[in-house]
Amino acid sequence: MEYEITFLLPCLNEENTLQYCIEEIKEYIHGKHLNAEILVADNNSIDNSLKIARKNGARVVICKEKGYGNTLINGTKNANGKYCIMGDCDGSYDFSNLDEFVKGLREGYDLVVGNRFAGGIDKNAMSLSHKIGVNFLSKLANAFFHTPIHDYHCGLRAYNIDSIKRINLSQGGMEYASEMIIKSQINGLKLLEVKTSLRKDLRNKKSHLRTIRDGFRHLGLIIDLKINKEKYIIKE
């Protein structure tokens, strides 16, 4: 079955928060009368995440290759929608307030990225070191590529699936988030930034993020894409 929108949730051992996110998305789908599916892209969870996803009506695909980017690439390949809205399933993103994302997609934007700094960050939802890192890397990437995006690491974003498949994203880790924006820009896709909020996540465990390690991976990718830009432009 084909859908207008696939809601894509990358998952790795999220049994404490996955049901909350699925229920919030289902309420939004029903409230807005959307033709949509919920797809959980799992990265080899060993807890009850898969059982919870299926019990709550989500479709599940498994990505055996480790990594955030690999999981989302696999999920995108298996999506049945024309568009995709992706977001972490830790409860930090507000899936009840997605109108601007949907509007952007329907107006013809290929990639719509949330800006947490513009929409509001709850107390203790993001560490100071992470805020500094995101701001630095976003400003650097904008200086290099003139992108209209000020929060390069926001995990809540929407995209035209065919457009994103065309630019051949390949980064397996967290740097996938930067790759998506930069390769969209250098290949002439239409980008839009909209406000979104960030809540303190609902997990009772440490985040999958590793600020310093992931920050250097983003930095390395940004520099590589700047130096070797022509190599990443898709020839029709």
C-alpha positions as CSV (number, residue, x, y, z in Angstrom):
1,M,0.0,0.0,0.0
2,E,1.2,3.5,-0.8
3,Y,0.9,6.4,1.6
4,E,1.5,10.1,1.5
5,I,3.7,10.1,4.6
6,T,5.9,7.5,6.3
7,F,6.7,8.4,9.9
8,L,10.1,6.9,10.4
9,L,11.5,6.1,13.9
10,P,15.1,4.9,14.2
11,C,15.2,2.6,17.2
12,L,17.8,1.0,19.4
13,N,16.5,-0.4,22.7
14,E,13.8,2.2,23.2
15,E,11.2,0.0,25.1
16,N,10.7,2.8,27.7
17,T,9.6,5.5,25.2
18,L,8.6,3.9,21.9
19,Q,4.9,3.3,22.7
20,Y,4.6,7.0,23.9
21,C,6.0,8.2,20.5
22,I,3.9,5.8,18.4
23,E,0.7,6.9,20.3
24,E,1.6,10.6,19.8
25,I,2.1,10.1,16.1
26,K,-1.1,8.0,15.7
27,E,-3.1,10.9,17.4
28,Y,-1.6,13.3,15.0
29,I,-2.3,11.1,12.0
30,H,-5.9,10.7,13.0
31,G,-6.4,14.3,14.0
32,K,-5.1,15.6,10.6
33,H,-6.8,12.7,8.6
34,L,-3.4,11.8,7.0
35,N,-2.8,8.8,4.7
36,A,0.2,7.6,6.6
37,E,2.1,4.7,8.1
38,I,4.5,4.4,11.1
39,L,7.7,2.6,10.3
40,V,10.2,1.6,13.1
41,A,13.7,1.1,11.7
42,D,15.3,-1.1,14.3
43,N,19.1,-1.4,14.7
44,N,19.2,-4.8,16.5
45,S,17.4,-4.0,19.7
46,I,17.7,-6.6,22.4
47,D,14.9,-5.3,24.6
48,N,11.1,-5.4,24.0
49,S,11.2,-2.6,21.3
50,L,10.1,-4.8,18.4
51,K,7.2,-6.4,20.4
52,I,6.0,-2.9,21.5
53,A,6.2,-1.5,17.9
54,R,4.2,-4.3,16.4
55,K,1.7,-4.4,19.2
56,N,1.0,-0.7,18.7
57,G,0.5,-1.1,14.9
58,A,3.8,0.0,13.5
59,R,5.6,-1.8,10.7
60,V,9.2,-2.9,11.5
61,V,12.3,-3.2,9.4
62,I,15.6,-4.4,10.8
63,C,19.0,-2.9,9.9
64,K,21.8,-5.3,10.9
65,E,24.5,-2.8,10.1
66,K,25.2,-0.7,13.2
67,G,24.7,3.1,13.2
68,Y,22.1,5.9,13.1
69,G,22.7,6.7,9.5
70,N,22.6,3.1,8.4
71,T,19.3,2.6,10.2
72,L,17.7,5.7,8.6
73,I,19.0,4.8,5.1
74,N,17.5,1.3,5.5
75,G,14.2,2.8,6.8
76,T,14.0,5.2,3.9
77,K,14.5,2.4,1.4
78,N,11.7,0.5,3.0
79,A,9.2,3.4,3.4
80,N,6.0,3.2,1.4
81,G,5.3,6.9,1.6
82,K,5.9,9.7,-0.9
83,Y,7.3,11.8,2.0
84,C,9.0,10.8,5.2
85,I,9.0,12.5,8.6
86,M,11.8,11.1,10.8
87,G,12.3,11.7,14.5
88,D,14.0,10.0,17.5
89,C,11.8,7.8,19.6
90,D,13.1,8.9,23.0
91,G,10.2,11.3,23.6
92,S,12.2,14.5,23.0
93,Y,10.4,15.6,19.8
94,D,6.9,16.9,19.7
95,F,5.1,14.7,17.2
96,S,1.8,16.4,17.9
97,N,3.0,19.7,16.3
98,L,4.2,18.9,12.7
99,D,2.0,21.1,10.6
100,E,4.8,23.2,9.3
101,F,6.8,20.1,8.2
102,V,3.8,18.7,6.3
103,K,3.0,22.1,4.8
104,G,6.6,22.4,3.6
105,L,6.5,19.0,1.9
106,R,3.2,19.8,0.2
107,E,4.6,23.1,-1.0
108,G,7.4,21.3,-2.8
109,Y,10.4,21.5,-0.5
110,D,12.6,18.5,-0.7
111,L,13.9,18.7,2.9
112,V,12.4,20.4,5.9
113,V,14.6,20.6,9.0
114,G,13.5,21.6,12.5
115,N,15.3,24.3,14.5
116,R,15.2,23.6,18.2
117,F,16.9,26.9,19.1
118,A,14.1,28.8,17.4
119,G,11.3,26.7,18.8
120,G,12.5,26.3,22.4
121,I,14.7,23.8,24.3
122,D,13.4,22.6,27.7
123,K,15.6,22.8,30.7
124,N,18.2,19.9,30.8
125,A,17.0,18.7,27.4
126,M,20.4,19.6,25.8
127,S,23.8,19.9,27.4
128,L,25.8,23.0,27.2
129,S,28.6,21.2,25.3
130,H,26.1,19.9,22.8
131,K,24.6,23.4,22.3
132,I,28.1,24.8,21.7
133,G,29.0,22.0,19.3
134,V,25.8,22.2,17.3
135,N,26.1,26.0,16.9
136,F,29.7,25.8,15.8
137,L,29.3,23.1,13.3
138,S,26.1,24.6,11.9
139,K,27.8,28.0,11.4
140,L,30.8,26.4,9.8
141,A,28.6,24.4,7.4
142,N,26.6,27.4,6.5
143,A,29.7,29.4,5.8
144,F,30.9,26.7,3.5
145,F,27.7,25.8,1.7
146,H,25.3,28.7,2.3
147,T,22.6,26.5,3.6
148,P,19.5,28.1,5.2
149,I,19.7,25.7,8.2
150,H,20.8,26.8,11.7
151,D,20.4,23.6,13.6
152,Y,22.2,21.0,11.6
153,H,21.8,18.2,14.2
154,C,18.0,18.4,14.7
155,G,16.7,14.9,14.3
156,L,13.2,15.9,13.5
157,R,13.0,16.5,9.7
158,A,10.9,15.7,6.7
159,Y,11.8,14.9,3.2
160,N,10.7,13.9,-0.3
161,I,11.8,10.3,-0.4
162,D,12.6,10.2,-4.1
163,S,14.7,13.4,-3.8
164,I,16.7,12.0,-0.9
165,K,17.3,8.7,-2.5
166,R,18.7,10.4,-5.6
167,I,21.6,12.1,-3.7
168,N,23.0,8.8,-2.5
169,L,23.4,9.3,1.3
170,S,26.0,6.9,2.7
171,Q,27.2,8.0,6.1
172,G,26.5,5.3,8.7
173,G,26.8,7.3,11.9
174,M,25.4,10.4,13.4
175,E,27.1,12.5,10.7
176,Y,24.3,11.3,8.4
177,A,22.4,14.4,9.7
178,S,24.9,16.8,8.2
179,E,25.4,14.8,5.0
180,M,21.7,15.0,4.3
181,I,21.6,18.8,4.5
182,I,24.9,19.4,2.6
183,K,24.3,17.0,-0.2
184,S,20.7,18.3,-0.6
185,Q,22.1,21.8,-1.0
186,I,25.0,21.1,-3.4
187,N,22.6,19.0,-5.6
188,G,20.0,21.8,-5.8
189,L,17.3,20.4,-3.7
190,K,14.9,22.9,-2.0
191,L,15.5,23.3,1.7
192,L,13.4,24.8,4.4
193,E,13.9,25.3,8.2
194,V,10.9,25.5,10.6
195,K,10.6,25.9,14.3
196,T,10.4,22.9,16.6
197,S,10.8,22.3,20.3
198,L,13.0,19.9,22.2
199,R,11.8,18.2,25.4
200,K,13.9,16.4,27.9
201,D,13.9,12.8,26.7
202,L,11.9,10.2,28.7
203,R,14.6,7.5,28.8
204,N,16.1,6.3,32.1
205,K,19.5,5.7,30.4
206,K,22.3,7.6,28.7
207,S,21.8,9.0,25.3
208,H,23.3,7.3,22.2
209,L,25.1,10.5,21.4
210,R,28.8,10.9,22.1
211,T,29.3,14.6,21.8
212,I,33.0,14.8,21.2
213,R,33.3,11.7,19.0
214,D,30.3,12.5,17.0
215,G,31.3,16.2,16.7
216,F,34.6,15.3,15.1
217,R,32.9,13.0,12.7
218,H,30.5,15.8,11.6
219,L,33.5,18.1,11.3
220,G,35.5,15.6,9.2
221,L,32.5,15.1,6.9
222,I,31.9,18.9,6.5
223,I,35.5,19.4,5.5
224,D,35.5,16.4,3.1
225,L,32.3,17.6,1.4
226,K,33.9,21.1,1.0
227,I,37.1,19.9,-0.5
228,N,35.6,17.2,-2.7
229,K,32.3,18.9,-3.5
230,E,32.3,18.1,-7.2
231,K,32.6,14.4,-6.4
232,Y,29.3,14.4,-4.6
233,I,27.2,16.3,-7.2
234,I,25.0,13.8,-8.9
235,K,25.1,13.9,-12.7
236,E,21.8,13.4,-14.4
